[in-house]
């Protein structure tokens, strides 16, 4: 079963609690290299050339779809083991980790930066393992690609859910050493997941301190694992 629909609903509900629209816009603007908010609707085209943002996302989706098809056989930890190299290759997780704690990143000691990057990556893998729990005929479709600020690109996609509503899932990518990497995901096409995480984590870090923030994310990972084990 694909839990992406419940995920997007949950994220939007969480967004209403965590931040106002103005605060979210400020968080998006603070995420380099782009300064504008979520990608707006615009005329789009499909890229045909090789080694592009589109081919990067379609390769990721192909790998993700295979994991979904084998989800029950793999189990929760097996899905994490398969997702980790796929996502590490597709996403710039170090960049994303640094932006989720905002201006506090520069104040962290090097060992704390490394610890946070590792914790953020582990949570990301576990979160996806909990979102994509099976296959019932879903299809990933590339809708188009848009130019974005500072050399980034937005790849627009949707998940076609049989018997349900399509889920819009857009990706923001930047070229790093000749490779396109995802630096943000837009839920329902408009809600920046990176800005949402930044609002949550930077506030927690300021309020409770770094050890408490790490412990809270570790607890979330354990909760995801327990839930995954109970559904096996």
C-alpha positions as CSV (number, residue, x, y, z in Angstrom):
1,X,0.0,0.0,0.0
2,X,1.2,3.5,-0.9
3,X,1.0,5.9,2.0
4,X,2.0,9.0,0.0
5,X,-1.6,10.4,0.0
6,X,-1.8,10.2,3.8
7,X,1.8,11.7,3.9
8,X,0.8,14.8,1.9
9,X,-2.3,15.3,4.0
10,X,-0.2,14.9,7.2
11,X,2.4,17.4,6.0
12,X,-0.1,20.0,5.2
13,X,-1.8,19.6,8.6
14,X,1.6,19.8,10.3
15,X,2.4,23.0,8.3
16,X,-0.7,24.7,9.7
17,X,0.6,24.0,13.3
18,X,4.3,24.7,12.7
19,X,4.3,28.0,10.8
20,X,2.3,30.8,9.3
21,X,2.4,31.4,5.5
22,X,4.7,34.4,6.1
23,X,7.1,32.3,8.2
24,X,7.2,29.6,5.6
25,X,8.0,32.0,2.9
26,X,10.9,33.4,5.0
27,X,12.2,29.9,5.5
28,X,12.1,29.1,1.8
29,X,13.8,32.4,1.0
30,X,16.6,31.5,3.4
31,X,17.4,28.2,1.6
32,X,20.3,28.8,-0.8
33,X,20.9,28.7,-3.6
34,X,17.4,29.7,-4.5
35,X,15.6,32.7,-3.0
36,X,12.1,32.4,-4.2
37,X,9.2,30.4,-2.8
38,X,7.8,27.1,-4.1
39,X,7.8,26.8,-7.9
40,X,4.8,28.4,-9.5
41,X,2.7,27.0,-12.3
42,X,4.2,27.8,-15.6
43,X,4.5,26.6,-19.2
44,X,6.7,23.5,-19.1
45,X,8.5,21.2,-21.5
46,X,9.9,17.7,-21.2
47,X,13.7,17.5,-21.5
48,X,14.9,15.0,-24.1
49,X,18.7,15.3,-23.8
50,X,20.8,12.8,-21.8
51,X,22.0,13.3,-18.3
52,X,19.5,15.9,-17.2
53,X,17.4,16.7,-14.1
54,X,14.6,14.7,-15.7
55,X,16.7,11.6,-16.2
56,X,18.0,11.9,-12.7
57,X,14.4,12.0,-11.3
58,X,13.2,9.2,-13.6
59,X,16.1,7.0,-12.5
60,X,15.2,7.7,-8.9
61,X,11.5,6.9,-9.5
62,X,12.4,3.7,-11.3
63,X,14.4,2.5,-8.3
64,X,11.7,3.6,-5.9
65,X,9.1,1.8,-7.9
66,X,11.1,-1.4,-7.7
67,X,11.4,-1.1,-4.0
68,X,7.7,-0.6,-3.7
69,X,7.0,-3.7,-5.7
70,X,9.3,-5.7,-3.4
71,X,8.3,-3.9,-0.2
72,X,6.6,-6.8,1.6
73,X,9.5,-9.1,0.9
74,X,12.1,-6.6,1.9
75,X,10.4,-5.5,5.1
76,X,11.1,-2.1,6.7
77,X,14.8,-2.5,7.3
78,X,15.3,-4.0,3.8
79,X,13.6,-1.0,2.3
80,X,15.9,1.3,4.2
81,X,18.9,-0.7,3.0
82,X,17.8,-0.3,-0.6
83,X,16.7,3.3,-0.3
84,X,20.0,4.5,1.4
85,X,22.3,4.2,-1.7
86,X,19.5,5.3,-4.1
87,X,18.7,8.5,-2.1
88,X,22.4,9.3,-1.3
89,X,23.0,9.2,-5.1
90,X,20.0,11.3,-5.9
91,X,19.8,13.9,-3.1
92,X,22.4,16.4,-1.8
93,X,21.6,15.3,1.8
94,X,24.5,17.2,3.4
95,X,23.2,20.5,1.9
96,X,19.7,19.7,3.0
97,X,20.8,18.8,6.5
98,X,22.7,22.1,6.8
99,X,19.7,24.1,5.7
100,X,17.2,22.4,8.0
101,X,18.9,24.0,11.1
102,X,19.2,27.4,9.5
103,X,21.7,29.9,10.8
104,X,22.5,27.6,13.7
105,X,24.6,25.4,11.3
106,X,27.5,27.8,11.3
107,X,27.6,27.7,15.1
108,X,27.8,23.9,15.4
109,X,31.2,22.2,16.0
110,X,32.5,20.1,13.1
111,X,31.7,16.8,14.9
112,X,28.1,18.0,15.6
113,X,27.7,19.0,11.9
114,X,28.8,15.4,10.9
115,X,26.4,13.9,13.5
116,X,23.5,16.0,12.3
117,X,24.1,15.2,8.7
118,X,24.2,11.5,9.5
119,X,21.1,11.7,11.7
120,X,19.2,13.7,9.0
121,X,20.1,11.2,6.3
122,X,19.0,8.2,8.5
123,X,15.7,9.8,9.2
124,X,15.2,10.6,5.5
125,X,15.7,7.0,4.6
126,X,13.4,5.7,7.4
127,X,10.8,8.3,6.5
128,X,10.7,7.1,2.8
129,X,10.6,3.5,3.9
130,X,7.5,4.3,6.0
131,X,5.9,6.2,3.1
132,X,6.3,3.7,0.4
133,X,5.1,0.5,1.9
134,X,3.8,-1.5,-1.1
135,X,2.6,-1.4,-4.7
136,X,-1.0,-1.4,-6.0
137,X,-0.4,-0.2,-9.6
138,X,1.0,3.3,-8.9
139,X,2.8,5.1,-11.7
140,X,5.3,7.9,-11.6
141,X,4.8,10.4,-14.4
142,X,7.1,13.3,-15.4
143,X,5.0,16.3,-16.3
144,X,7.7,18.8,-17.2
145,X,10.7,20.8,-16.2
146,X,11.2,24.5,-15.4
147,X,14.2,26.8,-15.0
148,X,14.6,28.2,-11.5
149,X,16.8,30.6,-9.7
150,X,20.6,30.4,-9.7
151,X,21.0,27.6,-12.1
152,X,18.6,25.2,-10.4
153,X,15.8,23.3,-12.2
154,X,12.3,22.2,-11.0
155,X,11.2,18.8,-12.3
156,X,7.4,18.4,-12.1
157,X,6.0,14.9,-11.5
158,X,2.9,13.2,-10.3
159,X,2.1,9.8,-8.8
160,X,-0.9,8.3,-10.5
161,X,-2.8,6.3,-7.9
162,X,-5.3,3.7,-9.2
163,X,-8.8,4.5,-7.8
164,X,-7.5,7.7,-6.1
165,X,-6.4,11.2,-6.6
166,X,-3.0,11.9,-8.3
167,X,-0.3,13.3,-6.0
168,X,1.8,16.1,-7.3
169,X,5.5,15.8,-6.3
170,X,8.0,18.3,-7.6
171,X,11.8,18.3,-7.2
172,X,14.3,21.1,-7.2
173,X,17.8,20.2,-8.4
174,X,21.2,21.8,-8.7
175,X,24.3,20.7,-10.6
176,X,27.1,19.6,-8.3
177,X,30.4,18.5,-9.9
178,X,28.6,17.6,-13.1
179,X,25.8,15.7,-11.4
180,X,22.3,16.9,-10.8
181,X,21.2,16.5,-7.2
182,X,17.9,17.1,-5.5
183,X,17.9,19.9,-2.9
184,X,14.2,20.1,-2.1
185,X,10.9,18.3,-2.6
186,X,7.6,20.2,-3.0
187,X,4.7,18.3,-1.5
188,X,1.4,18.7,-3.4
189,X,3.6,20.7,-5.8
190,X,3.8,23.8,-3.6
191,X,4.9,23.0,0.0
192,X,8.7,23.0,0.4
193,X,9.7,20.1,2.6
194,X,13.0,21.7,3.3
195,X,11.4,24.9,4.5
196,X,9.0,22.9,6.6
197,X,11.9,20.9,8.2
198,X,13.8,24.2,8.7
199,X,10.9,25.7,10.6
200,X,10.6,22.7,12.9
201,X,14.3,21.9,13.5
202,X,15.8,25.3,13.8
203,X,13.1,26.3,16.3
204,X,13.7,23.1,18.3
205,X,17.4,23.7,18.2
206,X,17.1,27.3,19.5
207,X,14.5,26.2,22.2
208,X,16.0,22.9,23.4
209,X,19.6,22.7,22.2
210,X,21.4,20.4,19.8
211,X,21.5,17.2,21.9
212,X,17.7,17.4,22.4
213,X,17.1,17.9,18.7
214,X,19.2,14.9,17.8
215,X,17.5,12.8,20.4
216,X,14.1,13.8,19.1
217,X,15.0,12.7,15.6
218,X,16.5,9.5,16.8
219,X,13.2,8.8,18.6
220,X,11.3,9.5,15.4
221,X,13.5,6.9,13.6
222,X,12.8,4.3,16.3
223,X,9.1,5.0,16.1
224,X,9.2,4.5,12.3
225,X,11.0,1.3,12.7
226,X,8.6,0.0,15.3
227,X,5.6,0.9,13.1
228,X,7.3,-0.8,10.1
229,X,8.0,-3.9,12.1
230,X,4.4,-4.1,13.3
231,X,3.1,-3.9,9.7
232,X,5.4,-6.7,8.4
